[in-house]
Amino acid sequence: MTMTRKAAIVVSDYYQNNNLFKRNDPAYDRDDCLYCFSRLREKLGAAGIELNTSDISKVSDAEIVIYNDMPRELPEKLPGQKFYLLALESIAIHPANFEVARYGSFDKVFTWYDNIVDRDKVVKVNYAFLFKTDFDLSGGNKNKLVCLMANNKRSSHPGELYTTRKKAIAWFEAHHPEDFDLFGQGWDLLFAGTKLAGVIRRLGLKRFFRRNLHACYRGIAQEKLPVVSRYRFSLCFENVRDIPGYITEKIFDCFFAGCVPVYLGANNVTDYIPSDCFIDMRRFKDFAALYQHLVAMSNHEYLGYLQRIKGFLTSEASYAFTGDYFADTVARGIAGE
């Protein structure tokens, strides 16, 4: 009989009590965002490793400890323990993930950041998803031209794209509000993206700071795909630009919804996704030029994008972005040691 090995994954309080693995619970698994973690748990279980969040399997009792993003402090590694890091959060949000000098504390690091992957200590994984490929290829369900779905945030990182998103919103609201809708958290709140906003939220005072700040704001989409699917295009800007390998759910949400993304982010995106599956924002000098391109696109050309997107999603080229690939890669890196 094979002895079960204990593993703990260190996550934020919200995902403790094994909430990280609660599939199909909209409170946690919005838009199937936890699929890759549930698959990882299954894969490790098949290898005789029981994975729980660290409030259930204590770090001090676990043979294997997985940190979901770099912690502020690491406990001393006990004899026989293995430490692993999932360095997934953006460099603009959690720069500590890429403090390579601290990687010596880990037996392996899994990350999307191409510049530091060495295929030995630092292993390449992508943001990963439950693929959906059954979107409408007729293009007939589109009610409006373009949307932007993102939360209102700020960053001091020199490559941040939060400011670019705000410039896009301002341009569309000023010139073509009839063709544009905005979704996400914080666009109707004063002080959004600041430390003060966090204080306001913790004190339960958000209702006193709500304002109609954007005429095109349509609130928070409870489910992304049904909303995005109503638009021909979506402004799909990552949190930060020109970071090799940083390709997140933003472009894939568009693909799964049958919506053509206008993409700005990873400078090597075409190493992973064919250039004819999205509109590259880098090609346009300003938003006016982009808008003219979008409105001039024929239906034939548009449907060609949808067909190529579906072709990519159903090809081997996209497999590295699936939850199964993520789970297989991480589980092999852990169970194989």
TIBA-838693 format. One record per residue: residue in one letter; y, z, x of N, C-alpha, C in turn. Coordinates in steps of 0.02 Angstrom, whole numbers, padded with zeros to 5 digits, always signed. Last residue first. Layout:
# residues N
aYZXYZXYZX
...
This chain:
# residues 337
e+00715-00408+00514+00728-00371+00576+00680-00311+00583
g+00698-00468+00394+00663-00498+00451+00672-00460+00515
a+00778-00405+00304+00706-00390+00301+00669-00417+00362
i+00906-00460+00344+00892-00388+00342+00817-00374+00347
g+00900-00598+00343+00933-00565+00398+00919-00491+00402
r+00840-00618+00218+00803-00635+00280+00834-00600+00340
a+00946-00576+00136+00882-00540+00134+00841-00555+00197
v+01044-00672+00166+01057-00601+00182+00990-00563+00184
t+00979-00790+00123+01006-00784+00191+01014-00711+00211
d+00946-00765-00012+00893-00782+00037+00917-00768+00108
a+01074-00745-00068+01024-00691-00069+00969-00703-00017
f+01133-00873-00044+01163-00811-00019+01111-00756-00013
y+01045-00954-00118+01052-00964-00046+01081-00901-00013
d+01065-00902-00247+00999-00900-00217+01003-00908-00141
g+01198-00931-00275+01178-00862-00267+01110-00855-00235
t+01257-01073-00181+01221-01043-00237+01204-00970-00222
f+01312-01141-00077+01358-01102-00118+01322-01069-00178
a+01215-01219-00021+01239-01162+00018+01288-01118-00019
y+01200-01327-00108+01153-01270-00113+01178-01209-00075
s+01272-01442-00103+01305-01384-00133+01262-01321-00131
a+01187-01537-00049+01249-01520-00012+01283-01458-00039
e+01088-01569-00137+01073-01519-00087+01136-01496-00050
s+01168-01588-00301+01141-01612-00237+01126-01554-00190
t+01236-01551-00411+01164-01560-00419+01131-01587-00355
l+01368-01550-00371+01336-01487-00393+01261-01492-00399
f+01390-01688-00347+01391-01640-00292+01355-01576-00312
g+01381-01741-00476+01336-01764-00424+01333-01715-00366
k+01488-01678-00537+01420-01662-00560+01369-01684-00507
i+01590-01740-00463+01582-01667-00462+01511-01648-00483
r+01574-01872-00502+01561-01854-00432+01553-01778-00424
q+01608-01863-00637+01541-01885-00618+01524-01866-00546
l+01742-01822-00628+01692-01779-00660+01621-01798-00641
y+01800-01934-00563+01800-01868-00531+01746-01824-00561
g+01780-02030-00662+01747-02038-00598+01745-01972-00559
l+01867-01989-00758+01796-01980-00771+01755-01990-00708
y+01987-02032-00694+01974-01961-00707+01899-01948-00718
e+01976-02170-00694+01978-02134-00630+01962-02061-00640
h+01978-02190-00834+01921-02213-00794+01919-02176-00727
n+02102-02143-00869+02043-02107-00893+01982-02127-00853
s+02218-02144-00730+02185-02174-00788+02125-02133-00808
m+02358-02050-00684+02286-02061-00674+02254-02089-00737
a+02487-02015-00704+02473-02086-00697+02399-02102-00692
v+02491-01878-00704+02503-01911-00768+02487-01986-00764
l+02462-01853-00566+02418-01828-00620+02428-01867-00685
h+02569-01912-00497+02500-01934-00485+02454-01913-00542
q+02676-01838-00544+02674-01910-00557+02604-01938-00547
y+02641-01712-00490+02643-01722-00562+02639-01797-00580
l+02656-01736-00351+02591-01718-00380+02589-01733-00454
a+02794-01756-00346+02748-01810-00327+02678-01797-00354
a+02836-01629-00386+02856-01687-00425+02809-01746-00410
f+02792-01546-00286+02758-01542-00351+02778-01601-00396
d+02783-01639-00130+02810-01588-00174+02774-01590-00241
k+02706-01724-00055+02764-01693-00022+02793-01637-00064
f+02530-01723-00050+02591-01732-00089+02648-01693-00057
r+02412-01695+00014+02433-01765+00011+02502-01775-00019
r+02378-01565-00005+02410-01582+00058+02435-01654+00059
m+02303-01558-00119+02375-01545-00125+02412-01564-00061
d+02181-01666-00163+02204-01627-00105+02280-01619-00108
i+02075-01656-00295+02140-01684-00274+02168-01638-00221
f+01897-01681-00279+01957-01641-00295+02019-01679-00272
c+01796-01763-00241+01782-01717-00297+01843-01675-00316
d+01818-01836-00128+01829-01870-00192+01809-01829-00253
s+01781-01757-00022+01852-01763-00037+01866-01798-00103
p+01643-01646-00045+01669-01714-00036+01742-01720-00059
i+01637-01494+00042+01645-01525-00024+01674-01595-00015
y+01626-01462+00178+01580-01433+00129+01580-01468+00062
d+01723-01522+00248+01658-01512+00283+01604-01488+00235
t+01832-01514+00169+01791-01575+00163+01729-01573+00207
v+01893-01394+00209+01857-01396+00145+01812-01457+00140
n+01961-01350+00319+01901-01390+00329+01860-01396+00266
n+02063-01270+00277+02082-01332+00310+02021-01377+00325
a+02064-01194+00119+02028-01203+00183+02045-01270+00213
g+02193-01242+00022+02161-01182+00049+02130-01195+00116
l+02212-01319-00129+02247-01303-00068+02216-01239-00040
y+02174-01441-00255+02154-01389-00208+02201-01383-00148
v+02157-01463-00415+02207-01481-00365+02202-01426-00313
p+02001-01502-00495+02046-01455-00460+02097-01491-00416
v+01959-01552-00654+01971-01578-00586+02021-01531-00551
c+01830-01476-00746+01902-01485-00737+01914-01506-00665
g+01708-01422-00785+01721-01493-00795+01795-01508-00792
a+01680-01294-00752+01714-01305-00816+01725-01379-00831
f+01630-01303-00625+01584-01281-00679+01614-01293-00748
f+01748-01340-00555+01690-01385-00559+01646-01367-00619
c+01826-01224-00572+01848-01288-00599+01790-01336-00607
d+01747-01133-00503+01761-01122-00574+01784-01186-00607
f+01758-01189-00375+01695-01195-00411+01702-01179-00485
i+01887-01155-00337+01870-01226-00344+01805-01235-00383
k+01873-01012-00343+01927-01048-00378+01909-01122-00389
e+01782-00943-00268+01762-00963-00335+01812-01009-00369
t+01824-01012-00104+01805-00960-00151+01785-00989-00219
i+01818-01037+00060+01813-01076-00002+01784-01030-00054
y+01848-01030+00213+01868-00987+00157+01875-01029+00094
g+01821-01114+00319+01765-01086+00282+01783-01044+00222
p+01966-01079+00411+01905-01118+00407+01848-01081+00370
i+02115-01066+00335+02064-01021+00364+01997-01056+00357
d+02220-01130+00269+02204-01149+00338+02158-01099+00373
r+02291-01001+00162+02275-01069+00181+02254-01074+00254
v+02248-00884+00034+02275-00897+00100+02252-00967+00122
n+02198-00887-00093+02246-00834-00076+02281-00847-00010
e+02197-01062-00148+02166-01001-00122+02219-00948-00109
f+02236-01146-00293+02261-01126-00228+02227-01061-00207
c+02225-01255-00402+02173-01212-00373+02194-01197-00301
l+02276-01305-00550+02303-01291-00484+02260-01236-00453
s+02174-01416-00640+02192-01346-00628+02219-01339-00557
f+02168-01542-00769+02175-01520-00699+02190-01446-00697
r+02140-01551-00904+02118-01605-00860+02118-01582-00787
y+02078-01412-00998+02131-01444-00958+02101-01499-00914
r+01976-01343-01055+02023-01377-01100+02076-01417-01063
s+01908-01273-00959+01879-01336-00981+01925-01375-01027
v+01973-01152-00947+01988-01204-00898+01963-01272-00921
v+01909-01084-01057+01981-01097-01055+01997-01154-01008
p+01773-01077-01027+01795-01108-01090+01870-01125-01091
l+01784-01011-00895+01762-01080-00903+01782-01112-00970
k+01831-00874-00904+01868-00927-00871+01849-00997-00895
e+01855-00761-01033+01805-00801-00997+01841-00862-00968
q+01978-00707-01059+01919-00662-01058+01860-00696-01025
a+02126-00736-00978+02067-00769-01008+02007-00723-01003
i+02276-00662-01017+02217-00657-00976+02158-00690-01012
g+02423-00763-01054+02383-00702-01053+02324-00706-01006
r+02503-00873-01042+02458-00871-01100+02411-00810-01099
y+02663-00924-00994+02610-00876-00985+02569-00869-01049
c+02774-01003-01000+02709-01037-01002+02650-00989-00996
a+02882-00920-00983+02873-00952-01048+02805-00984-01056
h+02877-00768-00905+02858-00839-00896+02844-00869-00965
l+02912-00642-00941+02941-00668-00879+02928-00742-00871
n+02929-00534-01050+02913-00605-01057+02946-00642-00999
r+02861-00381-00988+02918-00423-01004+02893-00496-01012
r+02809-00214-00971+02792-00282-00990+02856-00320-01011
f+02827-00082-00947+02852-00128-00896+02833-00201-00911
f+02765-00004-01037+02838+00004-01031+02869-00046-00982
r+02632-00028-01021+02664-00053-01081+02740-00048-01078
k+02594+00040-00905+02606-00032-00902+02644-00058-00963
l+02563+00172-00881+02631+00156-00906+02645+00082-00911
g+02458+00244-00823+02451+00218-00891+02517+00197-00922
l+02460+00282-00694+02492+00328-00741+02488+00303-00813
r+02404+00171-00632+02367+00235-00632+02395+00285-00681
r+02507+00076-00653+02441+00067-00684+02404+00133-00688
i+02611+00129-00576+02621+00118-00648+02554+00112-00683
v+02552+00123-00450+02570+00188-00478+02578+00182-00554
g+02541-00016-00436+02481+00026-00436+02494+00094-00465
a+02675-00053-00434+02633-00076-00490+02569-00035-00494
l+02716-00001-00312+02740+00031-00374+02698+00010-00434
k+02663-00092-00225+02632-00026-00228+02654+00011-00292
t+02655-00253-00310+02685-00204-00265+02648-00138-00271
g+02608-00340-00406+02589-00352-00337+02619-00303-00286
a+02745-00326-00517+02676-00346-00504+02665-00361-00431
f+02869-00284-00562+02843-00254-00499+02770-00273-00485
l+02837-00313-00734+02885-00301-00680+02849-00268-00621
l+02719-00426-00800+02736-00358-00780+02789-00357-00726
d+02660-00544-00832+02707-00517-00882+02728-00446-00864
w+02572-00570-00733+02628-00616-00740+02679-00593-00792
g+02459-00486-00728+02520-00467-00693+02580-00512-00701
q+02318-00595-00728+02347-00529-00735+02413-00523-00698
g+02313-00758-00811+02298-00709-00759+02334-00643-00770
f+02382-00923-00834+02337-00869-00853+02328-00821-00795
l+02490-01048-00895+02477-00998-00843+02434-00943-00871
d+02506-01223-00926+02492-01155-00950+02471-01111-00891
f+02595-01375-00953+02572-01323-00907+02561-01257-00943
d+02668-01469-01019+02606-01491-00989+02571-01437-00948
e+02787-01419-01059+02743-01443-01112+02674-01461-01085
p+02861-01395-00945+02825-01339-00976+02776-01360-01030
h+02915-01474-00832+02866-01499-00881+02827-01441-00912
h+03023-01407-00764+03023-01479-00773+02974-01504-00827
a+03011-01267-00758+03077-01297-00759+03077-01370-00780
e+02875-01245-00754+02914-01215-00809+02983-01247-00814
f+02843-01313-00635+02817-01337-00699+02857-01308-00757
w+02913-01232-00540+02927-01304-00547+02904-01329-00616
a+02859-01104-00556+02930-01114-00568+02946-01188-00579
i+02726-01130-00518+02741-01106-00585+02814-01120-00602
a+02747-01166-00383+02717-01214-00430+02733-01194-00502
k+02796-01046-00333+02839-01105-00331+02813-01159-00380
k+02684-00966-00350+02744-00950-00388+02793-01009-00388
r+02596-01027-00258+02579-01025-00330+02643-01013-00371
t+02665-00997-00141+02658-01067-00162+02640-01071-00236
t+02648-00859-00136+02716-00886-00143+02713-00959-00167
y+02512-00852-00114+02539-00823-00175+02609-00851-00188
l+02461-00893+00005+02478-00945-00043+02502-00917-00110
e+02485-00844+00177+02472-00828+00106+02496-00884+00061
g+02495-00852+00314+02467-00909+00278+02456-00898+00205
p+02544-00728+00356+02585-00788+00365+02559-00849+00329
h+02530-00591+00243+02496-00636+00289+02536-00701+00295
s+02581-00508+00151+02624-00520+00208+02591-00567+00259
s+02569-00540-00024+02538-00528+00040+02588-00543+00095
r+02543-00512-00201+02585-00525-00143+02546-00511-00080
k+02497-00580-00364+02490-00535-00307+02540-00554-00253
n+02437-00611-00516+02502-00607-00482+02499-00556-00426
n+02286-00707-00524+02324-00646-00535+02388-00647-00493
a+02261-00868-00602+02260-00824-00544+02300-00761-00561
m+02260-01025-00652+02228-00962-00670+02220-00920-00608
l+02352-01153-00720+02343-01112-00659+02316-01045-00682
c+02330-01318-00788+02336-01245-00793+02334-01215-00723
v+02377-01474-00864+02362-01433-00805+02371-01359-00819
l+02372-01548-00994+02368-01578-00928+02343-01530-00874
k+02267-01518-01138+02329-01513-01100+02318-01537-01029
n+02145-01533-01198+02203-01527-01241+02269-01530-01203
k+01995-01616-01181+02053-01593-01144+02115-01593-01188
n+01874-01668-01220+01892-01602-01245+01955-01573-01213
g+01835-01787-01163+01867-01789-01228+01890-01722-01255
g+01765-01809-01048+01836-01794-01042+01872-01788-01108
s+01630-01831-01040+01670-01881-01077+01745-01870-01068
l+01551-01737-00987+01572-01790-00942+01616-01842-00976
d+01549-01564-01006+01558-01628-01041+01585-01681-00992
f+01431-01470-00905+01496-01483-00935+01500-01554-00963
d+01319-01413-00846+01311-01445-00912+01378-01461-00945
t+01306-01339-00732+01317-01411-00724+01315-01449-00791
k+01329-01196-00643+01329-01223-00712+01348-01296-00707
f+01260-01076-00531+01286-01143-00545+01279-01161-00619
l+01318-00929-00483+01267-00955-00528+01293-01023-00552
f+01375-00924-00310+01384-00927-00382+01319-00945-00419
a+01466-00862-00165+01407-00890-00198+01409-00879-00273
y+01548-00891-00014+01554-00864-00082+01501-00900-00123
n+01422-00914+00115+01481-00934+00076+01490-00888+00016
v+01378-00858+00279+01364-00862+00207+01429-00884+00173
k+01325-00854+00444+01365-00890+00395+01336-00883+00324
v+01323-00709+00543+01285-00760+00506+01329-00789+00451
v+01329-00641+00697+01373-00657+00640+01345-00719+00605
k+01221-00637+00785+01250-00575+00760+01291-00586+00697
d+01187-00783+00756+01144-00731+00783+01168-00664+00755
r+01280-00875+00722+01212-00886+00698+01163-00835+00726
d+01412-00853+00740+01374-00871+00800+01300-00882+00786
v+01571-00863+00666+01499-00868+00656+01465-00890+00721
i+01706-00870+00680+01673-00814+00714+01597-00815+00705
n+01754-00979+00609+01776-00970+00679+01739-00915+00716
d+01710-00972+00476+01677-01016+00523+01694-01001+00596
y+01681-00847+00372+01733-00867+00420+01702-00907+00478
w+01596-00792+00282+01611-00862+00272+01654-00890+00329
t+01468-00677+00344+01536-00696+00325+01542-00771+00316
f+01381-00538+00395+01376-00599+00354+01446-00616+00329
v+01320-00461+00540+01378-00471+00497+01368-00537+00460
k+01203-00339+00598+01221-00407+00581+01282-00407+00536
d+01218-00211+00644+01163-00250+00670+01172-00325+00655
f+01377-00141+00691+01332-00171+00642+01276-00211+00676
s+01465-00101+00785+01434-00048+00745+01380-00075+00698
g+01523-00214+00836+01470-00182+00875+01434-00127+00838
y+01630-00250+00761+01565-00277+00741+01507-00246+00780
r+01754-00215+00802+01716-00164+00767+01645-00187+00748
a+01809-00329+00854+01794-00275+00901+01752-00220+00869
v+01844-00404+00745+01780-00419+00778+01761-00364+00827
e+01905-00384+00606+01917-00348+00669+01851-00350+00708
f+01890-00436+00482+01886-00482+00538+01910-00450+00603
n+01909-00340+00386+01844-00375+00388+01835-00416+00452
a+02041-00304+00391+01993-00264+00431+01925-00298+00435
p+02110-00378+00296+02105-00404+00365+02056-00366+00409
h+02101-00406+00147+02066-00354+00185+02057-00377+00257
i+02189-00507+00104+02180-00446+00064+02151-00390+00105
a+02186-00607+00198+02251-00587+00172+02247-00522+00133
i+02053-00629+00215+02089-00600+00271+02159-00577+00250
s+01955-00590+00069+02004-00631+00106+02037-00592+00163
e+01788-00523+00080+01856-00524+00053+01904-00561+00099
l+01673-00524+00162+01684-00576+00113+01756-00580+00087
a+01566-00468+00258+01638-00479+00268+01660-00537+00225
l+01450-00358+00246+01467-00419+00209+01543-00426+00213
l+01358-00285+00376+01424-00295+00346+01427-00361+00309
y+01236-00158+00408+01253-00228+00397+01321-00232+00362
f+01138-00050+00508+01201-00061+00472+01215-00136+00468
k+00992+00044+00511+01021-00021+00521+01083-00027+00478
q+00918+00189+00589+00959+00157+00538+00982+00088+00560
g+00855+00251+00696+00815+00207+00653+00854+00171+00599
p+00963+00389+00696+00907+00355+00729+00867+00314+00679
l+01119+00348+00611+01063+00393+00626+01007+00354+00660
k+01283+00314+00654+01219+00285+00636+01163+00331+00658
e+01417+00403+00584+01374+00392+00642+01306+00366+00620
p+01513+00309+00465+01477+00369+00487+01436+00353+00549
l+01667+00225+00489+01595+00220+00484+01563+00286+00504
e+01816+00200+00396+01779+00237+00447+01705+00228+00434
r+01851+00097+00310+01901+00126+00355+01868+00163+00412
p+01730-00039+00304+01757+00026+00283+01811+00050+00333
m+01728-00209+00264+01734-00160+00319+01764-00095+00293
d+01620-00260+00131+01686-00258+00164+01689-00199+00212
n+01495-00176+00092+01528-00232+00059+01602-00228+00076
y+01373-00131+00201+01443-00118+00183+01473-00181+00154
i+01214-00068+00189+01254-00129+00184+01324-00110+00162
v+01089+00011+00277+01153+00021+00244+01193-00044+00247
i+00925+00070+00281+00967+00010+00285+01031+00024+00246
e+00875+00194+00260+00857+00162+00323+00903+00102+00336
a+00967+00328+00189+00945+00258+00187+00928+00233+00257
d+01024+00451+00189+00952+00448+00174+00924+00377+00180
s+01159+00434+00210+01122+00478+00257+01047+00475+00247
v+01195+00360+00100+01197+00329+00166+01155+00369+00216
k+01092+00380-00044+01143+00406+00002+01138+00371+00070
s+01073+00294-00180+01039+00299-00116+01091+00319-00064
i+01183+00324-00266+01114+00336-00287+01069+00342-00225
d+01297+00291-00203+01298+00355-00239+01228+00373-00262
s+01275+00164-00151+01270+00221-00105+01279+00289-00139
t+01162+00066-00252+01228+00083-00228+01226+00151-00195
n+01002+00010-00187+01044+00043-00237+01114+00053-00208
l+00855-00075-00152+00928-00073-00142+00962-00041-00201
e+00707-00060-00072+00740-00041-00135+00815-00032-00122
i+00601-00174-00003+00663-00137+00011+00698-00123-00056
g+00496-00263-00008+00481-00192-00002+00541-00149+00014
a+00531-00390-00035+00514-00376+00035+00500-00302+00046
a+00571-00386-00164+00509-00423-00151+00485-00411-00079
g+00692-00320-00145+00637-00286-00179+00571-00319-00165
l+00767-00423-00090+00750-00366-00048+00692-00327-00078
k+00776-00504-00205+00745-00530-00144+00724-00473-00098
e+00845-00420-00295+00777-00444-00311+00741-00467-00248
r+00966-00403-00229+00924-00345-00243+00852-00365-00258
l+01010-00535-00230+00996-00502-00166+00952-00441-00177
r+01030-00553-00366+00978-00592-00333+00960-00561-00266
s+01137-00467-00384+01074-00453-00420+01016-00491-00388
f+01230-00533-00304+01208-00465-00286+01143-00447-00322
c+01250-00654-00369+01223-00655-00301+01198-00586-00279
y+01304-00613-00495+01239-00646-00490+01210-00641-00420
l+01425-00562-00525+01378-00518-00490+01310-00551-00478
c+01498-00653-00600+01520-00639-00531+01472-00596-00491
d+01487-00710-00727+01428-00708-00683+01445-00692-00610
d+01606-00685-00795+01593-00752-00769+01537-00753-00717
r+01591-00516-00758+01633-00568-00788+01620-00635-00755
d+01512-00399-00749+01486-00464-00728+01525-00521-00760
y+01576-00286-00804+01565-00291-00732+01551-00363-00710
a+01594-00303-00938+01637-00255-00905+01633-00261-00829
p+01494-00388-00981+01560-00416-00968+01609-00368-00935
d+01340-00396-00917+01384-00345-00945+01455-00367-00930
n+01258-00484-00851+01274-00498-00921+01312-00441-00956
r+01195-00366-00734+01203-00434-00757+01216-00437-00832
k+01233-00251-00636+01231-00254-00709+01246-00325-00732
f+01243-00217-00504+01187-00260-00523+01182-00269-00599
l+01347-00131-00490+01350-00193-00452+01295-00242-00473
n+01313-00015-00549+01349-00063-00590+01356-00131-00555
n+01250+00086-00481+01215+00021-00486+01249-00027-00535
n+01346+00180-00465+01296+00192-00518+01258+00127-00533
q+01491+00077-00423+01439+00125-00410+01395+00136-00472
y+01597-00005-00449+01531-00036-00449+01475+00012-00430
y+01707+00079-00440+01696+00042-00502+01625+00015-00506
d+01714+00124-00308+01691+00169-00361+01671+00132-00425
s+01653-00008-00199+01706+00032-00230+01677+00073-00287
v+01502+00015-00098+01549-00024-00138+01603+00022-00166
v+01369+00002+00005+01430+00040-00004+01482-00004-00038
i+01200+00009-00029+01257-00036-00021+01320+00002-00040
a+01051+00061+00049+01111+00080+00012+01164+00026+00024
a+00873+00064+00043+00934+00031+00065+00992+00053+00019
k+00713+00119+00093+00774+00132+00054+00833+00096+00086
r+00556+00040+00077+00610+00062+00121+00673+00068+00078
t+00395+00081+00021+00462+00056+00004+00514+00084+00051
m+00245+00036+00100+00294+00089+00087+00362+00057+00073
t+00108-00047+00030+00169-00053+00069+00218+00002+00050
m-00060+00000+00042+00000+00000+00000+00062+00000+00044
